[in-house]
Amino acid sequence: MSLVVAALMHGAARAEAEWPGLVQAFRTALVQARECEFRAANASELALTTVSPSYPPLVRDLAHAGGYVEGVAS
């Protein structure tokens, strides 16, 4: 689970208790965040299967990161 999804889940739990009107917004944001992570994982899988050994090391490293970079929440 990414930092973004974890923060949204925490926010949704807090919204249920403190801001009931915002619960649906948090749920929508969670769905969108999970969809983005799914797309990133698919894109990285595609990149991994198409990365040529002749590409610069940075490209190979990004492809192997699998859509997740430690400490980066976008």
C-alpha positions in Angstrom: 0.0 0.0 0.0 1.4 3.4 -0.9 1.7 6.4 1.4 -1.1 8.1 -0.5 -3.6 5.3 -0.1 -2.6 4.9 3.6 -3.1 8.6 4.2 -6.5 8.6 2.4 -7.6 5.6 4.4 -6.6 7.3 7.6 -8.5 10.4 6.5 -11.6 8.4 5.6 -11.6 6.8 9.0 -11.3 10.2 10.7 -13.9 11.7 8.4 -16.4 9.1 9.5 -16.1 10.3 13.1 -15.5 14.0 12.6 -16.8 15.1 9.1 -19.5 12.7 7.8 -20.1 15.0 4.8 -16.6 14.3 3.5 -16.7 10.5 3.7 -17.8 10.1 0.1 -15.0 12.4 -1.1 -12.5 10.3 0.7 -13.9 7.1 -0.8 -13.8 8.5 -4.3 -10.2 9.6 -3.8 -9.3 6.1 -2.5 -10.8 4.5 -5.6 -8.9 7.0 -7.9 -5.6 6.4 -6.0 -5.9 2.7 -6.3 -6.7 3.0 -10.0 -3.6 5.1 -10.5 -1.4 2.6 -8.6 -2.9 -0.2 -10.8 -2.1 1.7 -13.9 1.4 2.5 -12.7 2.0 -1.1 -12.0 0.8 -2.1 -15.4 2.9 0.6 -17.1 6.0 -0.6 -15.2 5.3 -4.2 -16.1 5.1 -3.2 -19.8 8.3 -1.1 -19.5 10.1 -4.1 -17.9 9.2 -6.4 -20.7 10.2 -3.8 -23.4 13.3 -2.2 -21.8 16.4 -2.8 -23.9 19.7 -3.5 -22.3 21.1 -0.6 -24.4 18.9 1.9 -22.5 20.6 4.1 -19.9 20.8 2.6 -16.3 18.2 5.1 -15.1 15.6 3.8 -17.5 16.2 0.2 -16.4 16.1 1.3 -12.7 12.8 3.1 -13.1 11.3 0.1 -14.9 12.4 -2.2 -12.1 11.0 0.1 -9.5 7.6 -1.3 -10.4 5.8 2.1 -10.1 6.9 2.7 -6.5 9.8 4.8 -5.4 10.7 4.8 -1.7 9.9 8.0 0.1 8.1 9.6 -2.8 4.4 10.4 -2.5 2.9 11.9 -5.6 
